[in-house]
Amino acid sequence: MKSYISEKFHYLRTHPKKGVRITCGILLVMGGIFGALPVLGFWMLPLGLILLSVDFQWAKRAHAVLVRWWHRLRATIGVADSDTRNRS
């Protein structure tokens, strides 16, 4: 299931129609704002920013700030990133 979702998201990121990408990105960001509601969630905000960052510089900066914040938070609570884990 995860590969299906990641394939569709990758297709949407590289979709040639800018309007479709922008519309989906805005809808995801708006859904992320209402993160406390069921179905809509905070998980939608970074996905929307990723889609919008393809076309807008301000979204690229906002996404970079969000990623830095996430890594600092994970380091603070002591959770290792998936790429730094020792794989056996």
C-alpha positions in Angstrom: 0.0 0.0 0.0 2.8 2.4 0.9 4.4 2.0 -2.5 1.1 2.8 -4.3 0.7 6.0 -2.3 4.3 7.1 -2.8 4.0 6.4 -6.5 0.9 8.6 -6.8 2.5 11.3 -4.8 5.6 11.3 -6.9 3.5 11.4 -10.0 1.6 14.4 -8.6 4.9 16.2 -7.8 6.2 15.7 -11.3 2.8 16.2 -13.0 3.1 18.5 -16.0 0.0 20.5 -15.2 0.9 23.2 -12.7 -2.7 24.0 -11.8 -3.4 20.5 -10.6 -0.3 20.5 -8.4 -1.1 23.9 -6.9 -4.7 23.0 -6.3 -3.8 19.8 -4.5 -1.1 21.5 -2.5 -3.5 24.2 -1.3 -6.1 21.7 -0.3 -3.6 19.7 1.6 -2.3 22.7 3.5 -5.8 23.8 4.3 -6.6 20.3 5.6 -3.4 20.4 7.7 -4.6 23.6 9.4 -7.6 21.7 10.7 -5.3 18.9 12.1 -7.3 18.3 15.3 -10.3 17.1 13.3 -10.8 13.5 12.3 -9.5 12.4 8.8 -7.9 15.8 8.3 -4.6 16.0 10.1 -1.3 17.6 10.6 0.2 15.0 8.2 -1.4 17.0 5.4 0.6 20.2 6.0 4.1 18.9 5.0 2.7 17.1 1.9 1.0 20.3 0.8 4.2 22.3 1.3 6.1 19.7 -0.7 3.7 20.0 -3.6 3.7 23.8 -3.5 7.5 24.0 -3.2 7.8 22.7 -6.7 6.3 26.0 -8.0 6.8 28.5 -5.2 10.0 29.7 -3.5 8.1 30.7 -0.3 6.8 27.2 0.1 10.3 25.7 -0.5 11.6 27.9 2.4 8.6 27.0 4.6 9.2 23.3 3.9 12.9 23.6 4.8 12.0 25.3 8.1 9.5 22.5 8.9 12.1 19.8 8.1 14.8 21.5 10.3 12.3 21.8 13.1 11.3 18.2 12.8 14.9 17.0 12.9 15.6 19.2 16.0 12.5 17.8 17.7 13.5 14.2 17.0 17.0 14.9 18.3 15.7 16.5 21.4 13.5 13.5 22.3 16.2 11.1 21.3 14.7 9.4 18.3 17.3 8.4 15.6 16.5 9.3 12.0 15.8 6.3 9.8 18.9 6.9 7.7 21.3 6.9 10.7 20.0 3.7 12.3 22.4 0.7 12.4 20.9 -1.8 9.9 21.7 -5.4 10.7 
